[in-house]
Amino acid sequence: MTNTNVAWENYSKQKPERRLTNAAGERTWFNWTQYADHGPGAEVLAITPGANVLALGCGKGGNIAHVAALGARAVGVDVSRAQLSAAEERWNGSGVALHHADALRFLTESSEQFDAIYSVFGAVWFTDPGDLLPVVHRRLRPGGVLAFSQRPAIEGCYGCQASYINRSEGEDPLVVKRWDYEPERWLAILHDHGFTTDTARVLAAPPGPRKVGTLVITAHRSG
Ligand SMILES: C[S@@+](CC[C@H](N)C(=O)[O-])C[C@H]1O[C@@H](n2cnc3c(N)ncnc32)[C@H](O)[C@@H]1O
């Protein structure tokens, strides 16, 4: 197992399960942000029944299960077996197809065309966009949606950054790489890779003690 895989297995142990229902009482829902009952929903993906939708770094599967509930063919890819086991257990019977793979490898080896590809604090954040965007472009049908969310960049800290995954006291944290840019820079990067960007903005945190917003980007494959 690579250090990155070990890191994500550890992350899985710390990540609490999604609630059984959201504030509206729904059993499945889409959440782009790190805050409960906050931000846009699945409408960002413009899903129609039968659409082919891929989640990169689907984690414990809460969002991709909602995609399946909307009538799409829902495919989730994650590099962590622990995350996928939790997804299989919770969303068994939901119709989601789960794959244990690195996102880059999955996209490179797949021959499928997707109507939408998305990532919520997932593999898009943790993969060099110079490597990932060409293969996302290839696997997205013309006009298809690429949408992703992540924490916004810290001012002055751009490009590849270290992300720490804490372990128990007495153990060093594990480190994974992530890629941070301001919305304007994302616009340029996406444009250079053949995408038209609809929105690239930092959504404010909901009222409360936490102030960090969420970067949400929606783009289309242009040609
Ligand atoms: C912060 S979690 C977010 C999980 C999920 N999207 C959610 O919102 O709960 C990041 C997820 O991306 C997965 N991941 C990270 N890098 C990946 C890669 N290169 N390929 C596939 N999955 C990856 C991790 O295993 C983890 O499940």
The ligand as an SDF file (V2000), in Angstrom:
LIG
                    3D

 27 29  0  0  0  0  0  0  0  0999 V2000
  -12.0000   14.2570    2.2600 C   0  0  0  0  0  0  0  0  0  0  0  0
  -12.6120   12.7290    1.6780 S   0  0  0  0  0  0  0  0  0  0  0  0
  -14.1450   13.1790    0.9190 C   0  0  0  0  0  0  0  0  0  0  0  0
  -15.0370   11.9940    0.7010 C   0  0  0  0  0  0  0  0  0  0  0  0
  -16.4170   12.2840    0.1120 C   0  0  0  0  0  0  0  0  0  0  0  0
  -16.3360   12.8710   -1.1960 N   0  0  0  0  0  0  0  0  0  0  0  0
  -17.2240   13.1210    1.0680 C   0  0  0  0  0  0  0  0  0  0  0  0
  -17.5300   14.2760    0.7310 O   0  0  0  0  0  0  0  0  0  0  0  0
  -17.5070   12.6370    2.1460 O   0  0  0  0  0  0  0  0  0  0  0  0
  -11.5570   12.4230    0.2830 C   0  0  0  0  0  0  0  0  0  0  0  0
  -11.8490   11.0960   -0.3830 C   0  0  0  0  0  0  0  0  0  0  0  0
  -11.1440   11.0510   -1.6200 O   0  0  0  0  0  0  0  0  0  0  0  0
  -10.4920    9.7990   -1.7280 C   0  0  0  0  0  0  0  0  0  0  0  0
   -9.3260   10.0050   -2.5950 N   0  0  0  0  0  0  0  0  0  0  0  0
   -8.2710   10.8080   -2.3760 C   0  0  0  0  0  0  0  0  0  0  0  0
   -7.4200   10.7770   -3.4070 N   0  0  0  0  0  0  0  0  0  0  0  0
   -7.9570    9.9290   -4.3240 C   0  0  0  0  0  0  0  0  0  0  0  0
   -7.5690    9.4710   -5.6050 C   0  0  0  0  0  0  0  0  0  0  0  0
   -6.4320    9.9100   -6.1660 N   0  0  0  0  0  0  0  0  0  0  0  0
   -8.3500    8.6060   -6.2660 N   0  0  0  0  0  0  0  0  0  0  0  0
   -9.5110    8.1520   -5.6950 C   0  0  0  0  0  0  0  0  0  0  0  0
   -9.9310    8.5470   -4.4820 N   0  0  0  0  0  0  0  0  0  0  0  0
   -9.1810    9.4250   -3.8060 C   0  0  0  0  0  0  0  0  0  0  0  0
  -10.1610    9.4250   -0.2910 C   0  0  0  0  0  0  0  0  0  0  0  0
   -9.9410    8.0440   -0.1010 O   0  0  0  0  0  0  0  0  0  0  0  0
  -11.3850    9.9250    0.4490 C   0  0  0  0  0  0  0  0  0  0  0  0
  -12.3960    8.9420    0.5080 O   0  0  0  0  0  0  0  0  0  0  0  0
  1  2  1  0
  2  3  1  0
  2 10  1  0
  3  4  1  0
  4  5  1  0
  5  6  1  0
  5  7  1  0
  7  8  2  0
  7  9  1  0
 10 11  1  0
 11 12  1  0
 11 26  1  0
 12 13  1  0
 13 14  1  0
 13 24  1  0
 14 15  1  0
 14 23  1  0
 15 16  2  0
 16 17  1  0
 17 18  1  0
 17 23  2  0
 18 19  1  0
 18 20  2  0
 20 21  1  0
 21 22  2  0
 22 23  1  0
 24 25  1  0
 24 26  1  0
 26 27  1  0
M  CHG  2   2   1   9  -1
M  END
$$$$
